[in-house]
Amino acid sequence: MKVGVRHLGIGDMGFEGLVRWLAENEFGAVDTPALTAEVKQTVEKAGLEIGTVDLGGGGWITADEEKRKAGIQKVKDSLKSSADNGAKVFFTVFGPDDTSRPRSENMGHLLKALPEIAEYAEGLDVKIAIEPWPGGPPHYGILGCTPEGWRMIFREAPSRALGLCFDPSHLVRMHIDYERALNEFGDRVYHVHAKDTHINYERLYETGIYGDSVGNKGYGFGERWWRYTIPGTGDVDWNLMVTRLEDHGYDGPLSIELEDQRFWATPDEKKEGLIRAKEYLETILR
């Protein structure tokens, strides 16, 4: 495995500057936006590996049949365009057009469209990695973020083109056993986000999972009772994570997704957060 980074903005350096900085600091991979010929050349010139490529398109998880058809076509166009430039693994989250609808209703709309998308991806010989981000308040409406949802998705759209971008930080905040999830779905892990979560159990005792009654401000990347952190400073056992990933034969990047309030305010703080996360992960990787 290599330590990579999910693309992010650092000051005014832009994507090319980020890639150059990553190479200078001996990172091994980078996740990219849509893979154009220019983006591919930038990454290859720096000697980095491409992790995931962002899957474009949207609006296809909807009750509106015409919007669904149009959205599916946008997803197909995004898959084809980046695949033509060598993309192999795509990153996505399953966000419905109306997160206030019942979760079961939105899942039904997802499953009407997903088999067609998965079949198209399989025909291109590419994979789609679903991130288990549950979304934000008040509805937490993103789909495909729990073992229950994964089982349903893989049953109704059984193509092996569909898998997971395994990010334990989201599972920790949802109180889902990430080790058990990795044991069950390890053969579907197509990418990994290296991000951690710290649970403040004192605040959790005070307020429960729904937060403060008086409107106290939460963290920049979290709520008062939890926050995202760089690996090694939260509740995830990364030695265990890496061992389980090795057990399942995963050999892709560990892509640091920097969403830590302590390392975010300035470009230098972001760089420090990435370097600290990399150094920690490298103590575990063989």
C-alpha positions as CSV (number, residue, x, y, z in Angstrom):
1,M,0.0,0.0,0.0
2,K,1.0,3.6,-0.6
3,V,0.0,6.7,1.3
4,G,-1.9,9.1,-1.0
5,V,-4.2,12.1,-0.6
6,R,-7.7,13.0,-1.7
7,H,-7.3,16.2,-3.7
8,L,-8.0,19.4,-1.8
9,G,-7.2,23.1,-2.1
10,I,-4.1,24.4,-0.4
11,G,-3.8,28.1,-0.7
12,D,-3.5,29.1,-4.4
13,M,-1.3,26.2,-5.6
14,G,-4.1,24.6,-7.6
15,F,-4.2,20.9,-8.5
16,E,-0.9,21.0,-10.4
17,G,0.8,22.6,-7.4
18,L,-0.7,20.1,-5.0
19,V,0.6,17.2,-7.1
20,R,4.0,18.7,-7.3
21,W,4.1,19.3,-3.5
22,L,2.9,15.7,-2.9
23,A,5.7,14.3,-5.0
24,E,8.3,16.5,-3.3
25,N,7.1,15.1,0.0
26,E,7.2,11.5,-1.1
27,F,3.5,10.7,-1.2
28,G,2.6,7.9,-3.5
29,A,-0.8,8.6,-4.9
30,V,-3.4,11.3,-5.4
31,D,-7.2,11.1,-6.0
32,T,-8.3,13.3,-8.8
33,P,-11.3,15.2,-10.1
34,A,-12.5,14.2,-13.6
35,L,-9.6,12.6,-15.4
36,T,-8.8,14.7,-18.4
37,A,-5.6,14.2,-20.5
38,E,-4.1,17.2,-18.7
39,V,-4.8,15.9,-15.2
40,K,-3.4,12.5,-16.2
41,Q,-0.2,14.0,-17.6
42,T,0.2,16.1,-14.4
43,V,0.0,13.1,-12.1
44,E,2.2,10.9,-14.3
45,K,4.8,13.6,-14.7
46,A,5.1,13.8,-10.9
47,G,5.5,10.0,-10.6
48,L,2.3,9.5,-8.6
49,E,-0.3,6.8,-8.8
50,I,-3.9,7.8,-9.5
51,G,-6.2,6.7,-6.7
52,T,-9.8,7.4,-7.4
53,V,-11.4,9.7,-10.0
54,D,-14.4,11.7,-9.0
55,L,-17.6,10.5,-10.6
56,G,-19.6,13.3,-12.1
57,G,-23.2,13.6,-12.8
58,G,-26.1,13.8,-10.4
59,G,-29.8,14.1,-10.0
60,W,-30.5,10.5,-10.8
61,I,-31.7,9.4,-7.4
62,T,-35.1,11.0,-7.8
63,A,-38.8,10.3,-8.2
64,D,-38.9,12.2,-11.5
65,E,-38.4,9.6,-14.2
66,E,-37.2,12.1,-16.8
67,K,-34.7,13.6,-14.4
68,R,-33.6,10.0,-13.6
69,K,-32.9,9.2,-17.2
70,A,-31.0,12.4,-17.8
71,G,-29.0,11.9,-14.6
72,I,-28.1,8.3,-15.6
73,Q,-26.8,9.6,-18.9
74,K,-24.7,12.2,-17.2
75,V,-23.1,9.5,-15.0
76,K,-22.4,7.3,-18.1
77,D,-20.8,10.3,-19.8
78,S,-18.6,10.9,-16.8
79,L,-17.6,7.3,-16.6
80,K,-16.8,7.1,-20.3
81,S,-14.9,10.4,-20.5
82,S,-12.5,9.6,-17.6
83,A,-12.2,5.9,-18.5
84,D,-11.0,7.0,-22.0
85,N,-8.1,8.7,-20.2
86,G,-7.3,5.6,-18.1
87,A,-9.5,5.9,-15.0
88,K,-10.0,2.6,-13.2
89,V,-11.7,3.4,-9.9
90,F,-14.3,6.1,-9.4
91,F,-15.3,7.8,-6.2
92,T,-18.9,8.6,-5.4
93,V,-21.6,9.2,-2.7
94,F,-25.2,8.4,-3.3
95,G,-27.1,11.6,-2.6
96,P,-30.8,11.8,-3.5
97,D,-32.3,15.0,-4.9
98,D,-34.5,15.3,-1.8
99,T,-32.9,14.1,1.4
100,S,-36.1,14.9,3.4
101,R,-37.9,12.0,1.8
102,P,-38.0,8.7,3.8
103,R,-34.8,6.8,3.5
104,S,-36.6,3.7,2.2
105,E,-38.3,5.8,-0.5
106,N,-35.0,7.2,-1.7
107,M,-33.4,3.8,-1.6
108,G,-36.1,2.6,-4.0
109,H,-35.3,5.4,-6.4
110,L,-31.6,4.5,-6.2
111,L,-32.2,0.9,-7.0
112,K,-34.3,1.7,-10.0
113,A,-31.2,3.4,-11.6
114,L,-28.2,1.7,-10.1
115,P,-28.2,-1.6,-12.0
116,E,-28.0,0.2,-15.4
117,I,-25.1,2.4,-14.1
118,A,-23.3,-0.7,-12.7
119,E,-23.7,-2.6,-15.9
120,Y,-22.3,0.3,-17.9
121,A,-19.3,0.6,-15.6
122,E,-18.7,-3.1,-15.9
123,G,-18.7,-2.8,-19.7
124,L,-16.0,-0.2,-19.4
125,D,-14.0,-2.4,-17.0
126,V,-14.0,0.2,-14.3
127,K,-15.1,0.2,-10.6
128,I,-17.2,2.5,-8.6
129,A,-16.3,3.0,-4.9
130,I,-19.1,4.2,-2.7
131,E,-18.1,6.3,0.3
132,P,-20.1,5.7,3.5
133,W,-20.7,9.3,4.3
134,P,-24.1,9.7,5.9
135,G,-24.6,13.3,5.0
136,G,-25.2,16.2,7.4
137,P,-28.1,17.4,9.6
138,P,-31.0,17.5,9.8
139,H,-31.8,14.5,7.5
140,Y,-28.5,12.6,7.2
141,G,-29.9,11.5,3.9
142,I,-27.0,10.0,1.9
143,L,-27.5,6.4,0.9
144,G,-25.2,3.4,0.8
145,C,-23.4,4.3,4.1
146,T,-24.3,1.2,6.3
147,P,-24.0,-2.5,6.1
148,E,-27.7,-2.8,5.7
149,G,-27.6,-0.5,2.7
150,W,-24.5,-2.2,1.2
151,R,-26.2,-5.6,1.3
152,M,-29.3,-4.2,-0.4
153,I,-27.2,-2.5,-3.1
154,F,-25.0,-5.5,-3.8
155,R,-28.1,-7.8,-3.9
156,E,-30.1,-5.6,-6.3
157,A,-27.1,-4.5,-8.4
158,P,-24.8,-7.5,-8.1
159,S,-22.2,-6.3,-10.6
160,R,-18.7,-6.5,-9.2
161,A,-18.2,-3.0,-10.7
162,L,-19.7,-1.7,-7.4
163,G,-17.7,-1.6,-4.2
164,L,-16.7,0.6,-1.4
165,C,-14.4,3.5,-0.7
166,F,-13.9,2.3,2.9
167,D,-13.7,5.2,5.3
168,P,-13.8,4.1,8.9
169,S,-14.3,7.6,10.2
170,H,-17.9,7.7,9.0
171,L,-18.6,4.3,10.6
172,V,-17.2,5.4,13.9
173,R,-19.4,8.5,14.0
174,M,-22.4,6.3,13.2
175,H,-21.4,3.8,16.0
176,I,-21.0,1.0,13.4
177,D,-18.3,-1.6,14.0
178,Y,-15.8,-0.8,11.3
179,E,-13.8,-4.0,11.9
180,R,-16.9,-6.2,11.5
181,A,-17.9,-4.2,8.4
182,L,-14.4,-4.7,6.9
183,N,-14.5,-8.4,7.7
184,E,-17.9,-8.8,5.9
185,F,-17.2,-6.5,2.9
186,G,-13.5,-6.6,2.6
187,D,-13.7,-8.2,-0.9
188,R,-15.6,-5.1,-2.0
189,V,-13.1,-2.5,-0.8
190,Y,-11.8,-0.8,-3.9
191,H,-10.3,2.3,-2.2
192,V,-9.6,3.5,1.3
193,H,-9.9,7.0,2.9
194,A,-7.4,7.5,5.7
195,K,-9.5,9.6,8.1
196,D,-10.2,9.2,11.8
197,T,-13.0,10.2,14.2
198,H,-12.7,11.1,17.8
199,I,-15.8,10.6,20.0
200,N,-16.2,12.9,23.0
201,Y,-18.1,10.6,25.3
202,E,-18.6,13.2,27.9
203,R,-20.5,15.4,25.4
204,L,-22.3,12.3,24.1
205,Y,-23.5,11.6,27.7
206,E,-24.6,15.2,28.1
207,T,-26.6,15.6,24.8
208,G,-26.9,12.2,23.0
209,I,-26.4,12.0,19.3
210,Y,-28.8,14.9,18.5
211,G,-26.6,17.5,20.0
212,D,-27.0,20.6,22.2
213,S,-30.4,22.1,23.0
214,V,-28.9,25.6,23.3
215,G,-27.2,25.8,19.9
216,N,-23.6,25.6,20.9
217,K,-21.3,25.6,17.9
218,G,-19.7,22.3,16.9
219,Y,-16.4,21.5,15.3
220,G,-15.5,22.6,11.8
221,F,-15.6,18.9,10.7
222,G,-18.0,17.4,13.2
223,E,-20.5,18.1,15.9
224,R,-20.0,18.8,19.6
225,W,-19.8,15.1,20.5
226,W,-17.6,13.9,17.6
227,R,-15.1,15.3,15.1
228,Y,-13.0,14.1,12.2
229,T,-9.3,13.9,12.7
230,I,-6.1,12.8,11.0
231,P,-5.2,9.1,11.4
232,G,-3.7,8.3,14.7
233,T,-5.6,11.0,16.7
234,G,-9.0,9.4,16.8
235,D,-10.7,6.1,17.8
236,V,-9.7,4.0,14.8
237,D,-7.1,1.2,15.3
238,W,-5.1,1.7,12.1
239,N,-2.8,-1.3,12.8
240,L,-5.9,-3.5,12.8
241,M,-7.3,-1.7,9.7
242,V,-4.2,-2.3,7.7
243,T,-3.9,-5.9,8.8
244,R,-7.5,-6.6,7.8
245,L,-7.0,-4.8,4.5
246,E,-4.0,-7.0,3.8
247,D,-6.0,-10.1,4.8
248,H,-8.4,-9.2,2.0
249,G,-5.7,-8.5,-0.5
250,Y,-6.1,-4.8,-0.7
251,D,-3.0,-3.1,-2.2
252,G,-4.3,0.3,-3.2
253,P,-3.6,3.7,-1.7
254,L,-4.5,4.9,1.8
255,S,-5.8,8.3,0.7
256,I,-5.6,10.9,3.5
257,E,-8.8,12.9,3.4
258,L,-7.9,16.0,5.4
259,E,-10.9,17.1,7.4
260,D,-9.4,18.0,10.7
261,Q,-10.2,21.4,12.3
262,R,-6.8,21.5,13.9
263,F,-5.0,21.4,10.6
264,W,-7.2,23.5,8.3
265,A,-7.0,27.2,9.0
266,T,-4.0,28.0,6.8
267,P,-2.1,26.4,3.9
268,D,0.8,25.6,6.2
269,E,-1.5,23.9,8.7
270,K,-3.0,21.7,6.0
271,K,0.5,20.7,4.8
272,E,1.4,19.9,8.4
273,G,-1.7,17.8,8.8
274,L,-1.0,15.8,5.7
275,I,2.7,15.2,6.7
276,R,1.7,14.1,10.2
277,A,-0.9,11.7,8.9
278,K,1.6,10.3,6.3
279,E,4.3,9.8,8.9
280,Y,1.9,8.0,11.2
281,L,0.6,5.7,8.5
282,E,4.1,4.9,7.4
283,T,4.9,3.5,10.9
284,I,2.2,0.8,10.2
285,L,2.7,0.0,6.5
286,R,5.3,-2.6,5.6
